[in-house]
């Protein structure tokens, strides 16, 4: 099997300035993901896609492949992630002269994932013969119980089921939130992908303590505390 690891690390970040290379316990944030990818021993190549020369230099420092800078249209705040991963796949196949069977994307803002999470999620993906695997954790809020939206100045539950009003989160249907940690595609499904939710997909559920996706200074501080435990 030929397996590519993609790590997408844009230079501009709103919640935390220079987030992907910010020091976390003395190491650049992106280094945690590069190290996990290496320790998994799954990948033919580990490729970082970035629009930032600073991130490119740091990725190379930690021995990841990063020979190109991402195009501007794939680096805006509103740019979708799937086209970035598709671009990285095609560039990598041309550069390494390899046609990959599987692509595993690891987000650098999820440093609490374990190496075993990477290996186990890939094993499940293969066993399920899926086209796509996403990771998540049990949601802290439930749209059937305590999540609402405002429509025409009216407050309403996000979701109802059979006109039932659930009196506790525990009695409500179990729901999960994506943790942006690991995405796995086979090559054909990634090339064709236009949306993240497709028919033949599966999931890998992680505990909340390994599911924090750093998007704010508070997230950063929580992850620092957890790494120091």
FIKOLZA-1660 file (N, C-alpha, C; in steps of 0.1 Angstrom, whole numbers, plus 5000, padded with zeros to 4 digits):
% residues 229
   i   px   py   pz ch aa at
   1 5008 4988 5000  A  X  N
   1 5000 5000 5000  A  X CA
   1 5009 5012 5000  A  X  C
   2 5005 5022 4992  A  X  N
   2 5012 5035 4992  A  X CA
   2 5003 5045 4999  A  X  C
   3 5008 5051 5010  A  X  N
   3 5000 5060 5018  A  X CA
   3 5007 5073 5020  A  X  C
   4 4999 5084 5017  A  X  N
   4 5004 5097 5018  A  X CA
   4 4998 5104 5030  A  X  C
   5 5006 5110 5038  A  X  N
   5 5002 5119 5049  A  X CA
   5 5002 5133 5045  A  X  C
   6 4991 5140 5046  A  X  N
   6 4990 5155 5043  A  X CA
   6 4988 5162 5056  A  X  C
   7 4995 5173 5058  A  X  N
   7 4994 5182 5069  A  X CA
   7 4992 5196 5064  A  X  C
   8 4980 5201 5065  A  X  N
   8 4977 5214 5059  A  X CA
   8 4978 5225 5070  A  X  C
   9 4987 5235 5068  A  X  N
   9 4990 5245 5078  A  X CA
   9 4991 5259 5071  A  X  C
  10 4980 5266 5071  A  X  N
  10 4980 5279 5065  A  X CA
  10 4987 5289 5074  A  X  C
  11 4993 5299 5069  A  X  N
  11 5000 5309 5076  A  X CA
  11 4991 5319 5084  A  X  C
  12 4980 5323 5078  A  X  N
  12 4971 5332 5085  A  X CA
  12 4962 5325 5094  A  X  C
  13 4961 5329 5107  A  X  N
  13 4951 5324 5116  A  X CA
  13 4946 5335 5125  A  X  C
  14 4933 5334 5127  A  X  N
  14 4926 5345 5133  A  X CA
  14 4925 5344 5149  A  X  C
  15 4921 5332 5153  A  X  N
  15 4920 5330 5168  A  X CA
  15 4933 5331 5175  A  X  C
  16 4943 5325 5170  A  X  N
  16 4956 5324 5176  A  X CA
  16 4966 5328 5165  A  X  C
  17 4974 5339 5167  A  X  N
  17 4983 5344 5157  A  X CA
  17 4994 5334 5155  A  X  C
  18 4998 5331 5143  A  X  N
  18 5008 5322 5139  A  X CA
  18 5006 5308 5146  A  X  C
  19 4994 5304 5147  A  X  N
  19 4990 5292 5155  A  X CA
  19 4998 5280 5152  A  X  C
  20 5000 5277 5139  A  X  N
  20 5006 5264 5135  A  X CA
  20 5021 5263 5139  A  X  C
  21 5027 5274 5142  A  X  N
  21 5041 5273 5146  A  X CA
  21 5043 5279 5160  A  X  C
  22 5033 5283 5167  A  X  N
  22 5033 5288 5180  A  X CA
  22 5040 5277 5189  A  X  C
  23 5048 5282 5199  A  X  N
  23 5055 5272 5208  A  X CA
  23 5045 5267 5218  A  X  C
  24 5044 5254 5219  A  X  N
  24 5036 5246 5228  A  X CA
  24 5046 5237 5236  A  X  C
  25 5048 5241 5249  A  X  N
  25 5057 5234 5257  A  X CA
  25 5071 5233 5251  A  X  C
  26 5075 5245 5244  A  X  N
  26 5088 5246 5239  A  X CA
  26 5090 5240 5225  A  X  C
  27 5079 5235 5219  A  X  N
  27 5080 5229 5205  A  X CA
  27 5069 5236 5197  A  X  C
  28 5073 5238 5184  A  X  N
  28 5063 5243 5175  A  X CA
  28 5051 5234 5174  A  X  C
  29 5039 5240 5174  A  X  N
  29 5026 5232 5174  A  X CA
  29 5026 5221 5163  A  X  C
  30 5031 5225 5151  A  X  N
  30 5030 5216 5139  A  X CA
  30 5039 5204 5142  A  X  C
  31 5050 5205 5150  A  X  N
  31 5059 5194 5152  A  X CA
  31 5053 5182 5159  A  X  C
  32 5042 5184 5167  A  X  N
  32 5036 5173 5173  A  X CA
  32 5030 5164 5163  A  X  C
  33 5023 5169 5153  A  X  N
  33 5016 5161 5143  A  X CA
  33 5027 5155 5134  A  X  C
  34 5037 5162 5130  A  X  N
  34 5048 5156 5122  A  X CA
  34 5054 5144 5129  A  X  C
  35 5057 5145 5142  A  X  N
  35 5063 5134 5150  A  X CA
  35 5053 5122 5151  A  X  C
  36 5040 5125 5153  A  X  N
  36 5030 5114 5154  A  X CA
  36 5030 5106 5141  A  X  C
  37 5030 5114 5130  A  X  N
  37 5030 5107 5116  A  X CA
  37 5042 5098 5114  A  X  C
  38 5054 5103 5118  A  X  N
  38 5066 5095 5117  A  X CA
  38 5065 5083 5126  A  X  C
  39 5061 5084 5138  A  X  N
  39 5060 5073 5147  A  X CA
  39 5050 5062 5144  A  X  C
  40 5040 5066 5136  A  X  N
  40 5030 5056 5131  A  X CA
  40 5036 5046 5122  A  X  C
  41 5046 5050 5115  A  X  N
  41 5053 5041 5105  A  X CA
  41 5043 5036 5094  A  X  C
  42 5033 5045 5091  A  X  N
  42 5023 5041 5080  A  X CA
  42 5027 5047 5067  A  X  C
  43 5034 5058 5067  A  X  N
  43 5034 5067 5055  A  X CA
  43 5047 5065 5046  A  X  C
  44 5044 5065 5033  A  X  N
  44 5055 5066 5023  A  X CA
  44 5062 5080 5024  A  X  C
  45 5053 5090 5025  A  X  N
  45 5058 5104 5026  A  X CA
  45 5048 5112 5035  A  X  C
  46 5054 5122 5042  A  X  N
  46 5046 5131 5050  A  X CA
  46 5049 5145 5044  A  X  C
  47 5038 5151 5039  A  X  N
  47 5039 5164 5031  A  X CA
  47 5031 5175 5038  A  X  C
  48 5037 5186 5040  A  X  N
  48 5031 5198 5046  A  X CA
  48 5027 5207 5035  A  X  C
  49 5015 5212 5034  A  X  N
  49 5010 5222 5025  A  X CA
  49 5008 5235 5032  A  X  C
  50 5015 5245 5028  A  X  N
  50 5014 5258 5034  A  X CA
  50 5016 5269 5024  A  X  C
  51 5012 5281 5028  A  X  N
  51 5014 5293 5020  A  X CA
  51 5025 5302 5027  A  X  C
  52 5031 5297 5038  A  X  N
  52 5040 5305 5046  A  X CA
  52 5054 5300 5045  A  X  C
  53 5063 5309 5042  A  X  N
  53 5077 5305 5042  A  X CA
  53 5082 5301 5056  A  X  C
  54 5077 5308 5066  A  X  N
  54 5081 5304 5080  A  X CA
  54 5077 5290 5083  A  X  C
  55 5064 5286 5080  A  X  N
  55 5060 5273 5083  A  X CA
  55 5068 5263 5074  A  X  C
  56 5070 5266 5062  A  X  N
  56 5078 5258 5053  A  X CA
  56 5092 5254 5059  A  X  C
  57 5099 5264 5064  A  X  N
  57 5112 5262 5071  A  X CA
  57 5111 5253 5083  A  X  C
  58 5101 5255 5091  A  X  N
  58 5099 5248 5103  A  X CA
  58 5095 5233 5100  A  X  C
  59 5087 5231 5090  A  X  N
  59 5083 5218 5086  A  X CA
  59 5095 5210 5081  A  X  C
  60 5104 5217 5074  A  X  N
  60 5116 5210 5069  A  X CA
  60 5125 5207 5081  A  X  C
  61 5125 5216 5091  A  X  N
  61 5134 5214 5103  A  X CA
  61 5130 5201 5110  A  X  C
  62 5117 5198 5110  A  X  N
  62 5112 5185 5116  A  X CA
  62 5111 5174 5106  A  X  C
  63 5118 5175 5095  A  X  N
  63 5120 5165 5085  A  X CA
  63 5107 5160 5078  A  X  C
  64 5098 5170 5076  A  X  N
  64 5086 5167 5067  A  X CA
  64 5089 5173 5053  A  X  C
  65 5083 5168 5043  A  X  N
  65 5085 5173 5029  A  X CA
  65 5076 5185 5028  A  X  C
  66 5083 5196 5023  A  X  N
  66 5075 5208 5020  A  X CA
  66 5083 5217 5010  A  X  C
  67 5081 5213 4997  A  X  N
  67 5089 5219 4987  A  X CA
  67 5082 5230 4979  A  X  C
  68 5069 5231 4982  A  X  N
  68 5061 5241 4974  A  X CA
  68 5053 5250 4984  A  X  C
  69 5049 5262 4979  A  X  N
  69 5040 5270 4986  A  X CA
  69 5026 5270 4980  A  X  C
  70 5016 5269 4988  A  X  N
  70 5002 5267 4983  A  X CA
  70 4998 5280 4976  A  X  C
  71 4989 5278 4966  A  X  N
  71 4984 5289 4958  A  X CA
  71 4975 5298 4967  A  X  C
  72 4974 5311 4963  A  X  N
  72 4967 5321 4971  A  X CA
  72 4952 5317 4972  A  X  C
  73 4946 5312 4961  A  X  N
  73 4932 5309 4962  A  X CA
  73 4929 5297 4971  A  X  C
  74 4939 5289 4975  A  X  N
  74 4937 5278 4984  A  X CA
  74 4941 5282 4998  A  X  C
  75 4944 5295 5000  A  X  N
  75 4950 5300 5013  A  X CA
  75 4941 5310 5020  A  X  C
  76 4930 5313 5015  A  X  N
  76 4921 5324 5021  A  X CA
  76 4914 5318 5033  A  X  C
  77 4908 5327 5040  A  X  N
  77 4900 5323 5052  A  X CA
  77 4888 5314 5048  A  X  C
  78 4883 5316 5036  A  X  N
  78 4871 5309 5032  A  X CA
  78 4874 5296 5023  A  X  C
  79 4887 5294 5021  A  X  N
  79 4891 5282 5013  A  X CA
  79 4887 5269 5019  A  X  C
  80 4881 5260 5012  A  X  N
  80 4877 5247 5017  A  X CA
  80 4890 5238 5018  A  X  C
  81 4889 5228 5027  A  X  N
  81 4901 5220 5029  A  X CA
  81 4902 5209 5019  A  X  C
  82 4891 5204 5014  A  X  N
  82 4893 5193 5004  A  X CA
  82 4901 5196 4992  A  X  C
  83 4898 5208 4986  A  X  N
  83 4907 5212 4974  A  X CA
  83 4922 5213 4978  A  X  C
  84 4925 5217 4990  A  X  N
  84 4939 5218 4994  A  X CA
  84 4945 5204 4995  A  X  C
  85 4938 5194 5000  A  X  N
  85 4943 5181 5001  A  X CA
  85 4944 5175 4988  A  X  C
  86 4935 5177 4979  A  X  N
  86 4935 5172 4965  A  X CA
  86 4948 5178 4958  A  X  C
  87 4950 5191 4960  A  X  N
  87 4962 5197 4954  A  X CA
  87 4975 5191 4959  A  X  C
  88 4975 5188 4972  A  X  N
  88 4987 5182 4978  A  X CA
  88 4989 5168 4973  A  X  C
  89 4979 5161 4971  A  X  N
  89 4980 5147 4966  A  X CA
  89 4986 5148 4952  A  X  C
  90 4980 5156 4943  A  X  N
  90 4985 5156 4929  A  X CA
  90 4999 5161 4928  A  X  C
  91 5002 5171 4936  A  X  N
  91 5016 5176 4936  A  X CA
  91 5026 5165 4941  A  X  C
  92 5022 5158 4951  A  X  N
  92 5030 5148 4957  A  X CA
  92 5032 5136 4947  A  X  C
  93 5022 5132 4940  A  X  N
  93 5023 5121 4930  A  X CA
  93 5032 5125 4919  A  X  C
  94 5032 5138 4915  A  X  N
  94 5041 5143 4904  A  X CA
  94 5055 5143 4909  A  X  C
  95 5057 5148 4921  A  X  N
  95 5070 5151 4927  A  X CA
  95 5077 5138 4930  A  X  C
  96 5070 5128 4936  A  X  N
  96 5076 5116 4941  A  X CA
  96 5074 5104 4930  A  X  C
  97 5067 5107 4920  A  X  N
  97 5064 5097 4909  A  X CA
  97 5058 5085 4915  A  X  C
  98 5048 5087 4924  A  X  N
  98 5041 5076 4930  A  X CA
  98 5026 5079 4929  A  X  C
  99 5018 5068 4927  A  X  N
  99 5004 5069 4927  A  X CA
  99 4999 5063 4940  A  X  C
 100 4994 5071 4949  A  X  N
 100 4990 5067 4963  A  X CA
 100 4977 5060 4963  A  X  C
 101 4976 5050 4972  A  X  N
 101 4963 5043 4974  A  X CA
 101 4954 5049 4984  A  X  C
 102 4961 5055 4995  A  X  N
 102 4953 5061 5005  A  X CA
 102 4960 5074 5010  A  X  C
 103 4951 5083 5014  A  X  N
 103 4956 5096 5019  A  X CA
 103 4950 5099 5033  A  X  C
 104 4959 5102 5042  A  X  N
 104 4955 5104 5056  A  X CA
 104 4959 5119 5059  A  X  C
 105 4949 5127 5062  A  X  N
 105 4952 5141 5066  A  X CA
 105 4952 5142 5081  A  X  C
 106 4962 5148 5086  A  X  N
 106 4963 5151 5101  A  X CA
 106 4964 5166 5103  A  X  C
 107 4954 5171 5111  A  X  N
 107 4954 5185 5113  A  X CA
 107 4964 5189 5124  A  X  C
 108 4972 5199 5121  A  X  N
 108 4982 5203 5131  A  X CA
 108 4976 5209 5144  A  X  C
 109 4964 5213 5144  A  X  N
 109 4957 5219 5155  A  X CA
 109 4952 5209 5165  A  X  C
 110 4954 5196 5163  A  X  N
 110 4949 5185 5171  A  X CA
 110 4961 5177 5177  A  X  C
 111 4970 5183 5185  A  X  N
 111 4982 5177 5189  A  X CA
 111 4980 5166 5200  A  X  C
 112 4968 5165 5206  A  X  N
 112 4965 5155 5216  A  X CA
 112 4962 5141 5211  A  X  C
 113 4960 5140 5198  A  X  N
 113 4957 5126 5192  A  X CA
 113 4969 5117 5196  A  X  C
 114 4967 5105 5196  A  X  N
 114 4978 5095 5199  A  X CA
 114 4982 5089 5186  A  X  C
 115 4994 5083 5186  A  X  N
 115 4999 5075 5174  A  X CA
 115 4989 5064 5172  A  X  C
 116 4984 5058 5183  A  X  N
 116 4975 5047 5182  A  X CA
 116 4962 5051 5175  A  X  C
 117 4958 5063 5177  A  X  N
 117 4946 5068 5170  A  X CA
 117 4948 5068 5155  A  X  C
 118 4959 5072 5151  A  X  N
 118 4962 5072 5136  A  X CA
 118 4962 5057 5131  A  X  C
 119 4969 5048 5138  A  X  N
 119 4969 5034 5133  A  X CA
 119 4956 5028 5134  A  X  C
 120 4949 5029 5145  A  X  N
 120 4936 5023 5147  A  X CA
 120 4925 5028 5138  A  X  C
 121 4925 5041 5135  A  X  N
 121 4915 5046 5126  A  X CA
 121 4918 5041 5112  A  X  C
 122 4930 5039 5108  A  X  N
 122 4933 5034 5094  A  X CA
 122 4929 5019 5094  A  X  C
 123 4931 5012 5104  A  X  N
 123 4927 4998 5104  A  X CA
 123 4912 4997 5103  A  X  C
 124 4904 5006 5110  A  X  N
 124 4890 5005 5109  A  X CA
 124 4886 5009 5094  A  X  C
 125 4892 5019 5089  A  X  N
 125 4889 5024 5075  A  X CA
 125 4890 5012 5065  A  X  C
 126 4901 5005 5067  A  X  N
 126 4904 4993 5058  A  X CA
 126 4893 4982 5060  A  X  C
 127 4891 4979 5073  A  X  N
 127 4881 4968 5076  A  X CA
 127 4867 4971 5071  A  X  C
 128 4863 4984 5071  A  X  N
 128 4850 4988 5067  A  X CA
 128 4849 4990 5052  A  X  C
 129 4860 4990 5045  A  X  N
 129 4861 4992 5031  A  X CA
 129 4854 5005 5027  A  X  C
 130 4857 5015 5035  A  X  N
 130 4850 5028 5034  A  X CA
 130 4857 5037 5023  A  X  C
 131 4850 5047 5019  A  X  N
 131 4856 5057 5010  A  X CA
 131 4862 5069 5018  A  X  C
 132 4857 5071 5030  A  X  N
 132 4861 5082 5038  A  X CA
 132 4859 5078 5053  A  X  C
 133 4869 5082 5061  A  X  N
 133 4867 5081 5076  A  X CA
 133 4870 5095 5082  A  X  C
 134 4861 5098 5091  A  X  N
 134 4863 5111 5099  A  X CA
 134 4864 5107 5114  A  X  C
 135 4870 5116 5122  A  X  N
 135 4871 5113 5136  A  X CA
 135 4862 5123 5143  A  X  C
 136 4858 5119 5155  A  X  N
 136 4850 5128 5164  A  X CA
 136 4850 5123 5178  A  X  C
 137 4842 5130 5186  A  X  N
 137 4840 5126 5200  A  X CA
 137 4826 5129 5204  A  X  C
 138 4821 5123 5215  A  X  N
 138 4807 5126 5219  A  X CA
 138 4805 5141 5222  A  X  C
 139 4795 5146 5216  A  X  N
 139 4792 5161 5217  A  X CA
 139 4789 5165 5231  A  X  C
 140 4794 5176 5236  A  X  N
 140 4790 5182 5249  A  X CA
 140 4776 5188 5249  A  X  C
 141 4772 5193 5237  A  X  N
 141 4759 5198 5236  A  X CA
 141 4751 5190 5226  A  X  C
 142 4737 5189 5228  A  X  N
 142 4729 5180 5220  A  X CA
 142 4718 5188 5213  A  X  C
 143 4717 5187 5200  A  X  N
 143 4707 5195 5193  A  X CA
 143 4693 5191 5196  A  X  C
 144 4691 5179 5201  A  X  N
 144 4677 5175 5205  A  X CA
 144 4673 5181 5219  A  X  C
 145 4683 5186 5227  A  X  N
 145 4680 5190 5240  A  X CA
 145 4684 5204 5244  A  X  C
 146 4697 5208 5241  A  X  N
 146 4701 5221 5246  A  X CA
 146 4709 5230 5235  A  X  C
 147 4706 5227 5222  A  X  N
 147 4711 5236 5212  A  X CA
 147 4699 5243 5205  A  X  C
 148 4700 5256 5204  A  X  N
 148 4689 5263 5197  A  X CA
 148 4693 5272 5186  A  X  C
 149 4684 5275 5177  A  X  N
 149 4686 5285 5167  A  X CA
 149 4675 5296 5168  A  X  C
 150 4678 5307 5162  A  X  N
 150 4668 5318 5162  A  X CA
 150 4663 5320 5148  A  X  C
 151 4651 5318 5145  A  X  N
 151 4644 5320 5132  A  X CA
 151 4633 5330 5134  A  X  C
 152 4633 5341 5126  A  X  N
 152 4623 5351 5127  A  X CA
 152 4620 5355 5141  A  X  C
 153 4630 5357 5149  A  X  N
 153 4630 5361 5163  A  X CA
 153 4624 5351 5172  A  X  C
 154 4622 5338 5167  A  X  N
 154 4617 5327 5175  A  X CA
 154 4629 5318 5179  A  X  C
 155 4629 5314 5192  A  X  N
 155 4640 5305 5196  A  X CA
 155 4634 5291 5195  A  X  C
 156 4641 5282 5188  A  X  N
 156 4637 5268 5186  A  X CA
 156 4649 5259 5187  A  X  C
 157 4645 5246 5192  A  X  N
 157 4656 5236 5192  A  X CA
 157 4661 5234 5178  A  X  C
 158 4674 5231 5177  A  X  N
 158 4679 5228 5164  A  X CA
 158 4673 5216 5158  A  X  C
 159 4670 5206 5166  A  X  N
 159 4665 5193 5160  A  X CA
 159 4654 5187 5169  A  X  C
 160 4644 5181 5163  A  X  N
 160 4633 5174 5170  A  X CA
 160 4632 5160 5164  A  X  C
 161 4627 5151 5172  A  X  N
 161 4625 5137 5167  A  X CA
 161 4611 5132 5172  A  X  C
 162 4602 5130 5162  A  X  N
 162 4589 5124 5164  A  X CA
 162 4581 5133 5174  A  X  C
 163 4584 5146 5173  A  X  N
 163 4577 5156 5182  A  X CA
 163 4579 5153 5197  A  X  C
 164 4590 5146 5200  A  X  N
 164 4593 5144 5214  A  X CA
 164 4601 5155 5220  A  X  C
 165 4599 5159 5232  A  X  N
 165 4608 5168 5239  A  X CA
 165 4616 5160 5249  A  X  C
 166 4628 5159 5247  A  X  N
 166 4637 5151 5257  A  X CA
 166 4640 5160 5269  A  X  C
 167 4639 5154 5281  A  X  N
 167 4640 5161 5293  A  X CA
 167 4654 5161 5298  A  X  C
 168 4663 5154 5292  A  X  N
 168 4677 5154 5296  A  X CA
 168 4686 5150 5284  A  X  C
 169 4698 5155 5285  A  X  N
 169 4708 5151 5274  A  X CA
 169 4710 5136 5273  A  X  C
 170 4710 5130 5285  A  X  N
 170 4713 5115 5285  A  X CA
 170 4702 5107 5278  A  X  C
 171 4689 5112 5278  A  X  N
 171 4678 5105 5272  A  X CA
 171 4677 5109 5257  A  X  C
 172 4684 5119 5253  A  X  N
 172 4684 5124 5239  A  X CA
 172 4692 5114 5230  A  X  C
 173 4689 5114 5217  A  X  N
 173 4698 5106 5208  A  X CA
 173 4712 5110 5209  A  X  C
 174 4721 5100 5209  A  X  N
 174 4735 5103 5210  A  X CA
 174 4740 5110 5197  A  X  C
 175 4748 5121 5199  A  X  N
 175 4753 5128 5188  A  X CA
 175 4768 5130 5190  A  X  C
 176 4775 5133 5179  A  X  N
 176 4790 5134 5180  A  X CA
 176 4794 5147 5173  A  X  C
 177 4805 5152 5177  A  X  N
 177 4811 5164 5170  A  X CA
 177 4824 5160 5164  A  X  C
 178 4826 5165 5152  A  X  N
 178 4839 5163 5145  A  X CA
 178 4850 5170 5153  A  X  C
 179 4862 5163 5154  A  X  N
 179 4873 5169 5161  A  X CA
 179 4884 5174 5152  A  X  C
 180 4882 5173 5139  A  X  N
 180 4892 5178 5129  A  X CA
 180 4906 5172 5131  A  X  C
 181 4906 5159 5136  A  X  N
 181 4919 5153 5139  A  X CA
 181 4925 5145 5128  A  X  C
 182 4917 5136 5122  A  X  N
 182 4921 5126 5112  A  X CA
 182 4910 5125 5101  A  X  C
 183 4915 5126 5089  A  X  N
 183 4906 5123 5078  A  X CA
 183 4913 5112 5069  A  X  C
 184 4906 5102 5064  A  X  N
 184 4912 5092 5056  A  X CA
 184 4903 5090 5044  A  X  C
 185 4910 5090 5032  A  X  N
 185 4903 5087 5019  A  X CA
 185 4911 5076 5012  A  X  C
 186 4904 5068 5003  A  X  N
 186 4911 5062 4993  A  X CA
 186 4913 5072 4981  A  X  C
 187 4922 5069 4972  A  X  N
 187 4925 5079 4962  A  X CA
 187 4913 5083 4954  A  X  C
 188 4906 5073 4949  A  X  N
 188 4895 5077 4940  A  X CA
 188 4884 5085 4947  A  X  C
 189 4881 5082 4959  A  X  N
 189 4871 5090 4966  A  X CA
 189 4876 5104 4969  A  X  C
 190 4889 5106 4972  A  X  N
 190 4894 5120 4974  A  X CA
 190 4894 5128 4961  A  X  C
 191 4898 5121 4950  A  X  N
 191 4898 5128 4937  A  X CA
 191 4884 5133 4933  A  X  C
 192 4874 5125 4936  A  X  N
 192 4860 5128 4933  A  X CA
 192 4853 5137 4943  A  X  C
 193 4859 5139 4955  A  X  N
 193 4852 5145 4966  A  X CA
 193 4849 5160 4963  A  X  C
 194 4837 5164 4966  A  X  N
 194 4832 5177 4966  A  X CA
 194 4827 5182 4979  A  X  C
 195 4823 5172 4988  A  X  N
 195 4818 5174 5001  A  X CA
 195 4823 5164 5011  A  X  C
 196 4823 5167 5023  A  X  N
 196 4829 5158 5033  A  X CA
 196 4819 5147 5037  A  X  C
 197 4806 5149 5035  A  X  N
 197 4797 5138 5039  A  X CA
 197 4792 5131 5027  A  X  C
 198 4796 5118 5026  A  X  N
 198 4792 5110 5015  A  X CA
 198 4786 5097 5020  A  X  C
 199 4782 5088 5011  A  X  N
 199 4774 5076 5014  A  X CA
 199 4783 5066 5022  A  X  C
 200 4794 5063 5016  A  X  N
 200 4802 5052 5021  A  X CA
 200 4813 5057 5030  A  X  C
 201 4809 5062 5042  A  X  N
 201 4819 5067 5051  A  X CA
 201 4817 5060 5065  A  X  C
 202 4828 5061 5073  A  X  N
 202 4828 5056 5086  A  X CA
 202 4834 5066 5096  A  X  C
 203 4834 5062 5109  A  X  N
 203 4839 5071 5119  A  X CA
 203 4848 5064 5129  A  X  C
 204 4857 5072 5135  A  X  N
 204 4865 5067 5146  A  X CA
 204 4863 5077 5157  A  X  C
 205 4858 5072 5168  A  X  N
 205 4854 5080 5180  A  X CA
 205 4866 5080 5190  A  X  C
 206 4870 5092 5194  A  X  N
 206 4880 5095 5203  A  X CA
 206 4875 5101 5216  A  X  C
 207 4882 5099 5227  A  X  N
 207 4877 5106 5239  A  X CA
 207 4880 5121 5238  A  X  C
 208 4872 5128 5246  A  X  N
 208 4873 5143 5245  A  X CA
 208 4887 5148 5248  A  X  C
 209 4893 5141 5258  A  X  N
 209 4907 5146 5262  A  X CA
 209 4917 5145 5251  A  X  C
 210 4914 5138 5240  A  X  N
 210 4923 5137 5229  A  X CA
 210 4917 5144 5216  A  X  C
 211 4907 5152 5218  A  X  N
 211 4899 5157 5207  A  X CA
 211 4899 5172 5206  A  X  C
 212 4907 5179 5215  A  X  N
 212 4906 5194 5215  A  X CA
 212 4913 5199 5202  A  X  C
 213 4906 5207 5194  A  X  N
 213 4910 5213 5182  A  X CA
 213 4914 5228 5186  A  X  C
 214 4926 5231 5185  A  X  N
 214 4931 5245 5190  A  X CA
 214 4926 5255 5180  A  X  C
 215 4917 5264 5186  A  X  N
 215 4911 5275 5178  A  X CA
 215 4911 5288 5185  A  X  C
 216 4916 5288 5198  A  X  N
 216 4916 5300 5206  A  X CA
 216 4928 5299 5216  A  X  C
 217 4931 5311 5222  A  X  N
 217 4941 5311 5232  A  X CA
 217 4937 5302 5244  A  X  C
 218 4924 5301 5247  A  X  N
 218 4920 5292 5258  A  X CA
 218 4922 5278 5255  A  X  C
 219 4919 5274 5242  A  X  N
 219 4922 5260 5238  A  X CA
 219 4937 5257 5240  A  X  C
 220 4945 5267 5236  A  X  N
 220 4960 5265 5237  A  X CA
 220 4964 5263 5251  A  X  C
 221 4959 5270 5260  A  X  N
 221 4962 5269 5275  A  X CA
 221 4957 5255 5280  A  X  C
 222 4945 5251 5276  A  X  N
 222 4940 5238 5280  A  X CA
 222 4949 5226 5275  A  X  C
 223 4953 5227 5263  A  X  N
 223 4962 5217 5257  A  X CA
 223 4976 5217 5264  A  X  C
 224 4981 5228 5268  A  X  N
 224 4993 5229 5275  A  X CA
 224 4992 5222 5289  A  X  C
 225 4981 5224 5296  A  X  N
 225 4979 5218 5308  A  X CA
 225 4978 5203 5307  A  X  C
 226 4971 5198 5297  A  X  N
 226 4969 5184 5295  A  X CA
 226 4982 5177 5291  A  X  C
 227 4990 5184 5283  A  X  N
 227 5004 5178 5280  A  X CA
 227 5013 5177 5291  A  X  C
 228 5011 5186 5301  A  X  N
 228 5019 5186 5313  A  X CA
 228 5015 5177 5324  A  X  C
 229 5003 5170 5322  A  X  N
 229 4998 5161 5333  A  X CA
 229 5008 5149 5334  A  X  C
% end
